[in-house]
Amino acid sequence: MPTDLDQLITQSVHQRADSPVPLDPAGLMRTAIAKGRRIRTRRRVAKAVVAVVAVAGIAVAGTLVPRRDTVSPLPAPDPSDSSTPTGNLGVLPDAGDQPGAAARPDLVATDPRVMHFSVDTFAKNTWRATWYSGPDFESVEIGQTRWMTTVMVARSAAGLKKGRQLFAANRTIMSAPAAVTIGGRPGTSSRAVGLDYWSLTWQPVDGLWAAIDTQADSLDDAIAQAGKIRLDQAKRCVLPFWIGARTGATPLVSCSVAMVADRSGNAVFGDGELTFGTGGNRIRFYGSDSFGGGVYKRPLKAGPYNVWADPRGGNWTMLVNDIFLDISSGSKKAYSRQQMLDWFATMRMAPDQQDPKTW
């Protein structure tokens, strides 16, 4: 069951993809957040029950998963709540040795560790910012007061279309596309019917497609916001944990990381995911400050770490430095338990889990 806000929204979009009913961004966002909070609450209750039961057998059962740190950032807040903490979340480190998308559009969506653009000017006074770099497109979704601003780049129209389908939840009924010029380049614009919400698509340079969905008072304002996207810079997709190499060198397929504002307005780690795989096999390492999957007796050892394994196979839970990790290898079970444990042992935590510069 999805536990992250982005996953919940994606699930809802897939369920409603063929429906003629328009999608309301505020309503969908509230529903996803509420569902996420209910899931996290149920998990806290479930883990508390498990902990109580396990205390009696602690000498046999071994290490218990501790409770969630009460000073960690809260679950994703309701963006319509005026008390929602916000901050400057444009804190991912620069990839100074990598070119921006404008200079090398052929590199876009080829290295999951890099986003070939920057939107730091958008990330001020925001409650959540989620970056993604994968095989088809790169994107960032920024939670502002009432709207989600989404920016994405791709090296093909098909790649951009896949990103558009994923983020369709942010739009309601849109007007027919109209021709527009953005930065001296041809593009199209659409406006949400009855709302000050715009969707722009254009080719900043040959071989590069870009899009922005954002709130704006006018088309000129939306175009001005598109002009703030820095295609001459690159950012690194980093998390406070990283997975080392393993036998067979299973490649990294995608990287995503979300920063959120804590109660003081500081940018802190919210959640993130590293996906590895070859062919149709995928292994996902999802980390967050919330409780992970199952808690089982007699944890296994993976180097210095305890690992709780689902007896049915395919899912594992780890707790390292107050970060819960849910690991899933799917139903194909392409790797043995020992191979997975050997891989888990390569995981390393950043020196400072609150400073992305050390990640």
C-alpha positions in Angstrom: 0.0 0.0 0.0 1.5 3.4 -0.9 2.5 5.5 2.1 4.1 8.5 0.5 2.0 11.5 -0.7 3.4 11.3 -4.2 2.6 7.6 -4.4 -0.9 8.2 -3.1 -1.5 10.8 -5.7 -0.1 8.6 -8.5 -2.4 5.7 -7.4 -5.4 8.0 -7.4 -4.5 9.3 -10.9 -4.2 5.8 -12.3 -7.6 4.8 -10.8 -9.2 7.8 -12.4 -7.3 7.9 -15.6 -10.2 6.9 -17.8 -12.8 8.9 -15.9 -14.4 11.9 -17.7 -14.8 13.6 -14.3 -12.4 16.6 -14.0 -9.7 16.3 -11.5 -9.7 19.0 -8.7 -6.1 19.6 -7.5 -7.0 20.9 -4.1 -9.5 18.2 -3.4 -7.2 15.4 -4.6 -4.3 16.8 -2.6 -6.5 16.9 0.6 -7.7 13.4 0.0 -4.2 12.0 -0.6 -2.8 13.8 2.5 -5.7 12.6 4.7 -5.2 9.1 3.5 -1.5 9.3 4.2 -2.1 10.5 7.7 -4.6 7.7 8.4 -2.1 5.1 7.1 0.7 6.5 9.3 -1.6 6.7 12.3 -2.6 3.0 11.8 1.0 2.1 11.5 1.9 3.9 14.7 -0.9 2.1 16.5 0.1 -1.3 15.0 3.7 -0.9 15.9 2.8 0.2 19.5 0.8 -3.1 19.8 3.7 -5.1 18.4 6.1 -3.4 20.8 4.0 -4.2 23.8 3.7 -7.8 22.8 7.4 -8.1 22.1 8.5 -6.6 25.4 7.6 -9.8 27.2 9.9 -11.8 25.0 12.6 -9.2 24.4 15.4 -11.6 25.5 14.4 -13.9 22.7 13.0 -11.6 20.1 16.1 -9.3 20.0 16.1 -5.7 18.9 12.8 -3.8 18.8 12.1 -1.1 16.3 11.9 2.2 18.4 9.1 4.7 18.1 9.2 7.6 15.7 11.3 10.6 16.8 8.8 13.2 18.0 11.0 16.1 16.8 11.1 14.8 13.2 9.1 16.6 10.5 5.4 16.0 10.5 3.6 14.1 7.7 2.9 16.1 4.6 0.6 18.9 5.7 -2.6 20.2 4.2 -1.4 23.0 1.8 -4.7 24.9 2.4 -3.8 25.2 6.1 -2.5 28.7 6.8 -0.5 27.3 9.7 1.5 24.9 7.5 5.2 25.6 8.0 7.1 26.7 4.9 10.7 27.4 4.1 13.4 27.6 1.5 13.6 24.1 0.2 16.0 24.8 -2.7 18.9 23.1 -0.9 20.0 20.3 -3.1 23.7 20.6 -3.9 24.8 21.9 -7.3 26.3 19.4 -9.8 29.0 21.8 -10.8 30.7 19.2 -13.0 27.6 18.5 -15.0 26.2 20.7 -17.8 22.6 22.1 -17.8 19.9 20.8 -20.1 20.3 23.6 -22.5 23.9 22.8 -23.2 23.5 19.1 -23.3 19.9 18.0 -23.9 21.1 14.6 -24.8 22.1 14.0 -21.2 18.7 14.7 -19.7 17.1 11.6 -18.0 20.2 9.5 -18.6 21.8 9.7 -15.1 19.4 9.3 -12.1 21.9 11.0 -9.9 21.5 14.3 -11.7 18.8 16.8 -12.6 19.9 19.0 -15.4 18.0 22.1 -14.4 17.4 24.2 -11.3 14.3 25.9 -9.8 15.7 27.3 -6.6 13.8 30.5 -7.1 10.5 28.6 -7.0 11.4 26.7 -3.8 11.1 29.6 -1.4 8.2 29.7 1.0 7.2 26.2 0.2 6.1 23.2 2.3 7.4 20.4 0.2 9.6 19.9 -2.9 10.1 16.6 -4.6 12.7 16.0 -7.2 12.8 13.1 -9.6 15.3 11.8 -12.2 14.5 8.7 -14.1 14.8 7.1 -17.6 12.2 9.2 -19.3 12.2 12.7 -17.7 13.4 14.8 -14.8 11.0 16.8 -12.7 10.4 18.8 -9.5 7.0 19.3 -7.8 6.9 22.2 -5.4 4.1 22.6 -2.9 3.1 26.2 -2.5 0.3 27.8 -0.5 -2.6 26.5 -2.6 -1.0 24.9 -5.7 1.6 22.5 -6.8 4.0 24.0 -9.3 5.5 21.2 -11.5 8.5 21.6 -13.8 9.8 18.8 -16.0 12.3 18.4 -18.8 12.8 15.5 -21.3 14.8 14.8 -24.4 11.8 13.7 -26.3 8.1 14.6 -26.7 7.3 11.0 -25.6 9.3 11.4 -22.4 7.5 14.6 -21.6 4.2 13.0 -22.2 4.9 10.3 -19.7 5.7 13.0 -17.1 2.5 14.8 -18.1 0.5 11.7 -17.5 2.0 11.2 -14.0 1.3 14.7 -12.9 -2.1 15.0 -14.5 -3.5 15.2 -10.9 -2.4 18.8 -10.7 -4.8 20.0 -13.4 -8.5 20.3 -13.9 -10.3 20.8 -17.2 -7.8 22.7 -19.5 -8.6 24.9 -22.4 -7.5 24.0 -25.9 -3.7 24.5 -26.4 -2.9 27.9 -28.0 0.3 28.9 -29.7 2.7 31.0 -27.5 6.3 32.2 -27.6 8.5 31.4 -24.6 12.0 32.7 -24.5 11.8 33.3 -28.3 10.9 29.7 -28.9 7.5 28.3 -30.0 5.3 26.5 -27.5 1.7 26.0 -26.4 -0.3 27.3 -23.4 -3.5 26.0 -21.7 -5.4 27.5 -18.9 -7.5 25.6 -16.3 -11.1 26.5 -16.9 -12.2 29.1 -14.3 -8.8 29.1 -12.5 -5.6 31.0 -12.6 -3.6 27.9 -13.4 -1.6 27.6 -16.5 0.2 24.8 -18.3 3.0 25.6 -20.7 5.0 23.3 -23.0 7.9 24.4 -25.3 11.3 23.5 -26.7 13.9 25.7 -25.1 16.6 24.4 -27.5 16.5 21.8 -30.2 16.4 18.3 -28.7 14.9 19.5 -25.4 11.3 19.6 -24.3 10.1 21.4 -21.1 6.9 22.0 -19.3 5.6 24.0 -16.3 2.2 23.8 -14.6 1.8 26.8 -12.2 -0.5 29.3 -10.7 -0.3 32.7 -12.4 -2.4 35.8 -12.7 -2.0 35.9 -16.5 -0.4 34.2 -19.4 2.4 36.8 -19.3 3.0 36.0 -15.6 3.1 32.2 -16.4 5.6 32.9 -19.2 7.7 35.0 -16.8 7.7 32.1 -14.3 8.9 29.7 -17.1 11.8 32.1 -17.7 13.0 31.5 -14.1 13.8 27.9 -14.8 17.6 27.6 -15.0 18.5 25.3 -17.8 22.1 26.3 -17.5 22.5 24.6 -14.1 22.4 21.1 -12.7 21.5 19.6 -9.3 22.3 16.3 -7.7 19.7 13.9 -6.5 21.0 13.0 -3.1 19.6 11.3 0.0 20.8 10.9 3.6 21.5 7.2 2.7 23.1 5.5 -0.3 23.4 2.0 -1.5 26.8 0.7 -2.6 27.7 -1.6 -5.4 26.9 -5.3 -5.4 27.9 -8.4 -7.4 26.4 -8.0 -10.9 26.4 -4.2 -10.7 22.7 -3.8 -10.8 22.3 -0.2 -12.2 20.4 2.7 -10.6 17.2 3.3 -12.6 15.7 6.3 -10.8 16.2 8.6 -7.8 13.7 10.8 -6.0 14.0 13.0 -2.9 11.6 15.2 -1.1 12.5 18.0 1.3 9.9 19.4 3.7 9.8 22.4 6.0 9.9 21.6 9.7 8.1 23.6 12.4 10.8 26.2 12.4 10.8 26.5 8.6 14.1 24.6 8.1 14.5 22.3 5.1 14.7 18.7 6.3 14.5 15.3 4.7 11.0 14.1 4.0 11.4 10.9 2.1 13.1 9.5 -1.0 13.5 6.4 -3.1 16.3 4.7 -5.0 15.3 2.2 -7.6 17.7 -0.4 -9.1 17.1 -3.0 -11.7 17.7 -4.6 -15.1 15.1 -5.7 -17.5 11.8 -6.1 -15.8 13.3 -6.6 -12.3 13.2 -3.7 -9.9 14.5 -3.3 -6.3 13.2 -0.2 -4.5 14.7 1.4 -1.4 12.2 3.8 0.0 13.2 5.8 3.1 11.3 8.2 5.3 10.9 9.3 8.9 7.7 7.3 9.2 7.3 3.7 10.2 8.3 1.2 7.5 6.6 -2.1 6.6 6.5 -5.1 8.9 8.2 -5.8 12.2 9.1 -9.4 12.6 10.9 -11.4 15.3 14.5 -12.4 15.1 15.9 -9.8 12.8 18.5 -10.9 10.2 21.9 -9.3 10.1 23.3 -7.4 7.1 26.7 -6.1 8.0 26.1 -3.8 11.0 22.4 -3.5 10.4 19.3 -5.4 11.6 16.9 -6.3 8.8 13.3 -7.4 9.4 12.3 -9.8 6.6 8.7 -10.5 5.5 8.5 -14.3 5.7 6.6 -14.3 2.4 9.7 -12.8 0.7 10.1 -9.7 -1.4 9.9 -7.1 1.4 12.3 -6.0 4.1 12.4 -3.2 6.7 15.4 -1.5 8.2 15.8 1.2 10.8 19.1 3.2 10.6 19.6 6.5 12.4 15.9 7.2 12.7 15.2 6.6 9.0 12.9 3.7 8.2 13.6 1.9 5.0 11.1 -0.2 3.1 12.8 -2.4 0.5 10.8 -4.2 -2.1 12.1 -6.6 -4.8 8.6 -7.4 -6.1 7.2 -10.8 -6.6 9.7 -12.1 -9.1 12.4 -12.7 -6.4 15.2 -12.3 -8.9 17.7 -12.3 -6.0 18.2 -14.7 -3.1 17.8 -13.6 0.5 21.6 -13.8 1.0 22.2 -11.6 -2.1 19.8 -9.0 -0.8 21.4 -9.0 2.7 24.8 -8.6 1.2 23.5 -5.6 -0.7 21.9 -4.1 2.4 25.2 -4.3 4.2 26.7 -1.8 1.7 24.3 1.0 2.8 25.9 4.0 4.3 24.4 7.0 6.1 25.4 10.6 5.5 27.5 12.3 8.1 24.8 14.9 8.8 21.3 13.8 7.9 20.0 17.4 8.1 22.6 18.8 5.6 22.2 17.8 2.0 25.7 19.1 1.3 27.0 16.0 3.1 24.7 13.5 1.4 
